[in-house]
Amino acid sequence: MEPPVSNCDEPTSWEDLYNINLMPSELFLKFRKEVEDFRVSVNLEFYQLPVNDYTAKLVLKPLSPDRRWKFIYEPIHHDVRLLSKKIPVTKFLNLQVGIGHNFHLNTTGWKWKLTTCFGGDGISRIRNKTSLGLFPGFDMRFGWRADYVLPEITGGLGTNEPLFNMDSGRLQASLDRVEAIITHSNEKIDFGAEEKEL
């Protein structure tokens, strides 16, 4: 009787099945100033993958909850862009359109982007952002991603399949981006209580 043939592509350890990477590949530092009904931001963005890179952006957007656009200027690449807000197409699908001009190449064009928090093989990817307010005027935002395959139990009787077989599933999670956001608003913050009359 021949021994069963093993599949070399199958992971041999729990480290191969479940892996979490906490080293971000993108680091953003954002300085925000609220002026009247607008927010002006200076973004310094550092990238480690696929190569070390750096860019700076000047961003202008309205403060209203239904803000429909934002203006972006990249002085290093001489790019100017006007982007729409993400327009919900379905419950999990968003559409964003924009027009831009490159002063270095003297070209103008438009782009569109269809995004979702799910992706991969079927619904096998979750991509999200989590914000944490440390104190007034300073926030941290974390962009993370998780690729997964749910565990599966199969079996058969009277077939060539084993009576019981279990697939442990997979999880590949990573912390892709860390943002430090410093916001200066015109509102005064009162940290103390009112003095009581003696």
N, C-alpha and C positions, 0 to 999 in steps of 0.2 A: 504494500500500500504506500503510495507516494505521500510525503508530508505536504501539508497545505502551503500554498504559495503565498508569501506575505507581500503586501503592497508597500513598496519602498516610499511611496509618496505620502503615506500616513505619518503624522507626527508621532514621535516616540516618547515624548515627555509632556508634562503639564505646562512647562514653559513655552513649548511650541503651540499648544492649544490655547492658552490664555496668557496674553502679553499686554502689559500696560506701560506706555512710555510717557514719563512725566517731564521730559526735556523738550520745551517748546522750540519750534523752528522759526517763529515770528515773534518779535518784541516790538510793541508800539508804545510811544510816549506822546500823549495828546494834551495840548494846552488849549483850553476853551475859554472864550470871553463872550458873555451875553450882552449885546448892544441893541437896545430898543426891542424889536420883535425878531431879531436875528441872532444866530450863534456863529461866531467866527472861531475856527479851529486851526491850529498849526500842528500837524502830525509829523512825527519823526518815526520812520518805519525801518526796522532792521530785519533782514532775512538771512537765514543760515542755510536753507535748502532751496534749490539744488546747489547754488553757490552763494557765497557771502555777498550780500547786496544791501544797498541803503537808498532810501528815497525820502523826499520831503513833500508834503502836500499842504496847501491852503484850502480849507473847506468852508463854504458859506451855505447855511441852510436856515429856513424859517423856524421859529420856535413853536408855532401853532401845532396842535395835535394832529391835524390833517395835512401836515406839510407834504407837498406834492413834488418837490424838486430839491436838488442840492447842486451847488457849483463847486468844482474841483479844479485847482491849478497846481501843476507839478513843474516847479522852476527848473529842475535838473533835466527833465525830458522835454521841456517847452510844450507841455500839453495843457489844453483847456477843455473841460468836459462839463456838460449840463445833463444830469441824470434825473430821471423820474423816480418817484418812490416805488417800492415793490407793490405791484398791483395784483391782488389775489385773483387767480384764474379759477382754481378749485380750492378745496379745504387745505391741501398740502402743496399746492403749486403756485408760484409767484412769477410774474413777468416784470422785467425792468428794461426800459429803453433809454437811450441817450444819444447825444450828438457831441462831437468833439472836433478840435482843430489842433494841429501840430504846427507850431511856428517854424521849427527847424526844417521840416520837410515841406511846409506850405501845403498841407493836405487837410481836407475836411471829410469826415465820414460819420456814420451812425452805427450803433451797435444795439443788440438786444440780448437779453440773458433770461433763460428760463431756469429757475432754481427751485429746490425742494429740500426739506430736512431729511428726506429719505433718498436712498440710492443704492448702487451696487447691484448684486445679483438678486433680483426681486426686491423685497423690502428688507435689506440686510445692512443698511448703514443709517446711523443717526448722527446728525451734525447739529450742534447747538452752541449757544453762548450763555454764560452765566455771569451775572454782575454782582459785585459785592461792594457796598458803600462803607468804607472804613470810618470816615468822618466827613462833615460838610465840606464840599469842595474837592474831595479826593475819592475816586472810585477805582476799583480793579475789575477788569472784565476778562474772562477766560473762555477761549474758544476751544472746544473739544470735539472729538470724533470717535465713534465706536463702530467697528465692523464686526458683525457677529453672524453665526449660524447656530440656530437653536438645536438643542439635543434632540435626538430622534431614536425611537425604539421600534424595531421591526422584527419580523419572524415569519415562519411558514411551517406547514405540516404537509408532508407528501410531496414536497418540491425539493429542488436542489439547495434551497436556502436553509440556514440553520433555524432551529426552533426559536431561538432568542438571540437578538443582536442589538447592540446599543452603540449609537454614535454620540460621543461626548460633546459634540458641538465645538465651536471656536469663538474666541473673543480677542480682537485686536483693538485696543483703545489707546488713544494718544491725546496729549495736551498740545494742540497745535499753535495756539496764540495766547500771549499774555499782554494785556493793555493796561497801562497806568494813565488815568484820565484826571487832569487837574482843571477844575472849572472855577472861574471867577465871575460871580454874578453881582448885580447892583443891589441886591437885597441885603440888608444888614442883619446879622445873626446876633441875637441877644443870649449870651451864655449865662447871665446872672439873673437872679430873681429881683423883683422890685423891693426897695427898702421899706420896711415897716416903720410907721411913726411910733415914737417912744411915748 
